[in-house]
Amino acid sequence: MVAAGLAGSASAQPLQAAEAAAQSGRDSAITHAEANVARNAAAFGFGKGQELKVKDVVIDSDGTQHVRFDRTYRGLPVVGGDLVVHQSSTGAYQGSTRASEGKVAVKSVSPAVSPKNTASNALKRADGVRNATSKPVLVVWAAEGAPRLAWQTTVSGSGAHGEPAGKVVVTDAATGRQIETYDAKHQANRSGIGRSEYTGKVRLDTTRQSNGRYALKDPKRGTVTKDARNADADSVNASTGKLFTDADNDWGDGKKFSTNRATAAVDAHANTAMTWDYYKKTFNRRGIKNDGKGATVLVHVGTKWDNAAWDDACFCMMSGDGNGSNDPEQVDLDTMGHEMTHGVTSATANLRYSGESGGLNEATSDILGTMVEWHAKNRYDKPDYLFSDQSTPPWLRRFDKPSLDGASKNYWSSRVGQEDVHHSSGVGNHWFYLASEGSGKKKIKGITYNSPIYRGSSKVTGIGNSKASKIWYRALTRYMVSTTNYKGARKATLKAAADLYGKRSKEYKTVGKAWAAVNVR
């Protein structure tokens, strides 16, 4: 019995040894990073009453380590306290990135305003959220200005069409005055055949159950796709909904506005897999949290909800049925890539969904969600720089000149942080197009683009979207933090370009020129 057991596990030993070595390297990086923070306490604003909580560890191919921490003060989460320690392969300190350059300590952690009053007031400020519940959490607010004790209250519920809806309301715990508010939501194995709404006939990774039926459970990636049965988002979580099953492993009918409920599930399941594969192949990232765990995907959420959303607390991707007239279910490739990228951002830089950092959060999802489409090379949904052109024709946003939607911004200004995050994201999207393809008029894969540049800046020659997206991803996962603004993004992407291609490279120079062309200097 013992001998047989050893023989049976021999093939797994190299993998186990590799996993053990990787974990050992991660643990060593964390230990060195904690020591580096202690030794350089002044540089990190780190002192009495503070503790670090590891969020992420990235180790480059040359061994360089980037350890990301959240921070607490006297047991309370510090909003704007996150930091990244950069160190060599041996753990030698090489620098840092901080969300806030100031101190995080406050005089008292006893609030003058009660959580009950805070919750009640937050509910009043969350207009349009049905069946709302509120949950106040006491935090140290260090994202802007002097640190202060605050209540961060999340109001959760559903919107007019049953879509996930909510607000985060931050108030001063001493006075009750509002500091800020922002949206809480970002919006035996066999291969089956699926007939999708958007991308033709596709291959699906499914699981055969003990009763002989097949289920939309991806055995490679862990994704589970369910029918929310038009329940409101506030009543939906990873354990609810009905798992899609089928007798012959042949799914959907390929029609828009289909009455076959599995058709939307085909797109959702296949496009989630494509998003996973893009991140794995391009960045060696194993799922949203880089931990190999798949998400739950819920289609048919709400009633005529014409949108999609990622819910980090649920670890769920949700999509609605569309508006019933010209917009079908929101499960096209770049939309799915966009929403799931919100999860990647949450697991890494955690860009605050407010102000310029909120615009960068949305731009990150637009940029990398669009790159999922370029990676897929699907003949029905050809890659382009038009976001959500399949589910929201002719397009919801475009990269070459974002202002063509009537609201998005082509260039940075001191007022851009006051815009809706879906419009301030235009600055980041425009940067990405310019860095990828350059300025001026051109035709790419049959679509005509004409990208302007800010007055007085030089024309831009692109480096291709593969390089531009790798620079963005590296900046996101190594150098951006929760409060990064557009000038911070410029600094982060220049660091990333220098890491990948060198400071004297064409790529480095193009990154800088593209930022100047959107008025970020």
WOKAPE-V720049 format. One record per backbone hydrogen bond with DSSP energy under -0.5 kcal/mol. CO is the residue of the C=O (numbers start at 1). NH is the residue of the N-H. Records with the same first field share a line. If there is no record, write none. Layout:
CO: NH + NH
This chain:
1: 5
2: 6
3: 7
4: 8
5: 9
6: 10
7: 10
9: 12 + 13
10: 13 + 14
12: 16
13: 17
14: 18
15: 19
16: 20
17: 21
18: 22
19: 23
20: 24
21: 25
22: 26
23: 27
24: 28
25: 29
26: 30
27: 31
28: 32
29: 33
30: 34
31: 35
32: 36
33: 37
34: 38
35: 39
36: 40
38: 41
40: 44
41: 45 + 46
42: 45
47: 50
49: 74
51: 72
53: 70
56: 68
58: 60 + 66
60: 63
64: 60
65: 87
66: 58 + 68
67: 85
68: 55 + 56
69: 83
70: 53
71: 78
72: 51
73: 76
76: 73
77: 79 + 140
78: 80 + 81
79: 142
82: 99
83: 69
84: 86 + 97
85: 67
86: 94 + 95
87: 65
88: 91
92: 88
95: 86
97: 84
109: 111
114: 118
115: 119
116: 120
117: 121
118: 122
119: 123
120: 124
121: 125
122: 126
123: 126
125: 127
126: 129
128: 130
129: 132
130: 158
133: 156
135: 154
137: 152
138: 77
139: 141 + 150
140: 79 + 142
141: 148
148: 141
149: 173
150: 139 + 152
151: 153 + 171
152: 137 + 154
153: 155 + 169
154: 135 + 156
155: 167
156: 133
157: 165
158: 130
159: 162
161: 303
162: 233
163: 159
165: 157
166: 184
167: 155 + 169
168: 170 + 182
169: 153 + 171
170: 179 + 180
171: 151
172: 176
173: 112 + 113
177: 172
180: 170
182: 168
185: 187
186: 310
188: 208
190: 192 + 206
192: 204
193: 251
194: 196 + 202
195: 254
200: 196
202: 194
204: 192 + 206
206: 190
207: 209 + 215
209: 212
213: 209
214: 246
215: 207 + 217
216: 225
217: 219
218: 222
223: 218
224: 297
225: 244
226: 228 + 299
227: 242
228: 231
231: 302
232: 235
233: 236
237: 240
241: 243
242: 227
244: 216
246: 214
249: 193 + 251
251: 195
255: 258
259: 261
260: 263
261: 265
262: 266
263: 267
264: 268
265: 269
266: 270
267: 271
268: 272
269: 273
270: 274
271: 275
272: 276
273: 277
274: 278
275: 279
276: 280
277: 281
278: 282
279: 283 + 285
280: 284
284: 286
285: 287
286: 292
287: 290
295: 224
296: 298 + 317
297: 226 + 299
298: 319
299: 228
300: 230
302: 304
304: 306
305: 307 + 322
307: 320
309: 318
310: 186 + 312
311: 315 + 316
315: 296
316: 311
317: 298
318: 309
319: 301
320: 330
326: 328
327: 323 + 324
329: 331
332: 336
333: 337
334: 338
335: 339
336: 340
337: 341
338: 342
339: 342 + 343
340: 344
341: 345
342: 346
343: 347
344: 348
345: 348 + 350
352: 354
354: 357 + 358
355: 359
356: 360
357: 361
358: 362
359: 363
360: 364
361: 365
362: 366
363: 367
364: 368
365: 369
366: 370
367: 371
368: 372
369: 373
370: 374
371: 375
372: 376
373: 377
381: 378
385: 387 + 399
386: 389
387: 396 + 397
388: 392
397: 387
399: 402
401: 404
402: 405 + 408
403: 406
413: 416
415: 418
416: 419
420: 423 + 424
421: 425
423: 409 + 426
424: 427 + 428
425: 429
426: 430
427: 431
428: 432
429: 433
430: 434
431: 435
432: 436
433: 437 + 438
434: 438
435: 463
436: 464
437: 462
440: 451
442: 444 + 449
444: 447
447: 444
449: 442
450: 452
451: 440
454: 457
460: 439 + 462
464: 468
465: 469
466: 470
467: 471
468: 472
469: 473
470: 474
471: 475
472: 476
473: 477
474: 478 + 479
475: 479 + 480
481: 484
482: 352
485: 489
486: 490
487: 491
488: 492
489: 493
490: 494
491: 495
492: 496
493: 497
494: 498
495: 499
496: 500
497: 501 + 502
498: 502
502: 505
505: 509
506: 510
507: 511
508: 512
509: 513
510: 514
511: 515
512: 516
513: 517
514: 518
515: 518 + 520
516: 519
517: 454
518: 412
519: 521
